[in-house]
Amino acid sequence: MRKRIIRISGLLLAVLAFTFWLTLGLATPIQTVEDALEAVRAGRAGELALDQADAGKIAGFFQFAQTKQLGEPEVTLSEHFVSADERQVVARFLAIEYNPNRTVRQIYGGTLVFALHKSAFAAWRITQVEVSQQMGPHD
């Protein structure tokens, strides 16, 4: 009976350790896109395994907000299932321009679609970035 308790305890501990490793150690498609957005925003696009044209598309969204002096755009990410090894992440950008009296003058928005492919057990690679809606005035 004692050996059985030790085996079950060991098995439960192994399952807990594996679950902990999975939740902390695996990159998700959302995390991969967040890391890419942060690297491009910070001017470190060269560190990414990302096509220069795709990095330029991302940079254009941040430059639009900077040129218009809108501050950092708010970015909302959503993940969409394509297949077991492929995902799409939609990044919606939103920036607001205010009047001197702090009322909203104009809302600007744009959308990028990231195609990702699973490159290893715990890693995702961005294969393509498409501009779905160019950054501009929101209707």
HUDAVEN-V576486 format. One record per residue. N is the residue number from 1. RES is the residue in three letters. BURIAL is b if it has 9 or more other C-alpha atoms within 8 Angstrom, else e. Layout:
n=N res=RES burial=BURIAL
n=N res=RES burial=BURIAL
This chain:
n=1 res=MET burial=e
n=2 res=ARG burial=e
n=3 res=LYS burial=e
n=4 res=ARG burial=e
n=5 res=ILE burial=e
n=6 res=ILE burial=e
n=7 res=ARG burial=e
n=8 res=ILE burial=e
n=9 res=SER burial=e
n=10 res=GLY burial=e
n=11 res=LEU burial=e
n=12 res=LEU burial=e
n=13 res=LEU burial=e
n=14 res=ALA burial=e
n=15 res=VAL burial=e
n=16 res=LEU burial=e
n=17 res=ALA burial=e
n=18 res=PHE burial=e
n=19 res=THR burial=e
n=20 res=PHE burial=e
n=21 res=TRP burial=b
n=22 res=LEU burial=e
n=23 res=THR burial=e
n=24 res=LEU burial=e
n=25 res=GLY burial=e
n=26 res=LEU burial=b
n=27 res=ALA burial=b
n=28 res=THR burial=b
n=29 res=PRO burial=b
n=30 res=ILE burial=b
n=31 res=GLN burial=e
n=32 res=THR burial=b
n=33 res=VAL burial=b
n=34 res=GLU burial=e
n=35 res=ASP burial=e
n=36 res=ALA burial=b
n=37 res=LEU burial=b
n=38 res=GLU burial=e
n=39 res=ALA burial=b
n=40 res=VAL burial=b
n=41 res=ARG burial=b
n=42 res=ALA burial=e
n=43 res=GLY burial=e
n=44 res=ARG burial=b
n=45 res=ALA burial=b
n=46 res=GLY burial=e
n=47 res=GLU burial=e
n=48 res=LEU burial=e
n=49 res=ALA burial=e
n=50 res=LEU burial=b
n=51 res=ASP burial=e
n=52 res=GLN burial=e
n=53 res=ALA burial=e
n=54 res=ASP burial=b
n=55 res=ALA burial=b
n=56 res=GLY burial=e
n=57 res=LYS burial=b
n=58 res=ILE burial=b
n=59 res=ALA burial=b
n=60 res=GLY burial=e
n=61 res=PHE burial=b
n=62 res=PHE burial=b
n=63 res=GLN burial=e
n=64 res=PHE burial=b
n=65 res=ALA burial=b
n=66 res=GLN burial=b
n=67 res=THR burial=e
n=68 res=LYS burial=e
n=69 res=GLN burial=e
n=70 res=LEU burial=b
n=71 res=GLY burial=e
n=72 res=GLU burial=e
n=73 res=PRO burial=b
n=74 res=GLU burial=e
n=75 res=VAL burial=e
n=76 res=THR burial=e
n=77 res=LEU burial=b
n=78 res=SER burial=e
n=79 res=GLU burial=b
n=80 res=HIS burial=e
n=81 res=PHE burial=e
n=82 res=VAL burial=e
n=83 res=SER burial=e
n=84 res=ALA burial=e
n=85 res=ASP burial=e
n=86 res=GLU burial=b
n=87 res=ARG burial=b
n=88 res=GLN burial=b
n=89 res=VAL burial=b
n=90 res=VAL burial=b
n=91 res=ALA burial=b
n=92 res=ARG burial=b
n=93 res=PHE burial=b
n=94 res=LEU burial=b
n=95 res=ALA burial=b
n=96 res=ILE burial=b
n=97 res=GLU burial=b
n=98 res=TYR burial=b
n=99 res=ASN burial=e
n=100 res=PRO burial=e
n=101 res=ASN burial=e
n=102 res=ARG burial=e
n=103 res=THR burial=e
n=104 res=VAL burial=b
n=105 res=ARG burial=e
n=106 res=GLN burial=b
n=107 res=ILE burial=b
n=108 res=TYR burial=b
n=109 res=GLY burial=b
n=110 res=GLY burial=b
n=111 res=THR burial=b
n=112 res=LEU burial=b
n=113 res=VAL burial=b
n=114 res=PHE burial=b
n=115 res=ALA burial=b
n=116 res=LEU burial=b
n=117 res=HIS burial=b
n=118 res=LYS burial=b
n=119 res=SER burial=e
n=120 res=ALA burial=e
n=121 res=PHE burial=e
n=122 res=ALA burial=b
n=123 res=ALA burial=b
n=124 res=TRP burial=b
n=125 res=ARG burial=b
n=126 res=ILE burial=b
n=127 res=THR burial=b
n=128 res=GLN burial=b
n=129 res=VAL burial=b
n=130 res=GLU burial=b
n=131 res=VAL burial=b
n=132 res=SER burial=e
n=133 res=GLN burial=e
n=134 res=GLN burial=e
n=135 res=MET burial=b
n=136 res=GLY burial=e
n=137 res=PRO burial=e
n=138 res=HIS burial=e
n=139 res=ASP burial=e
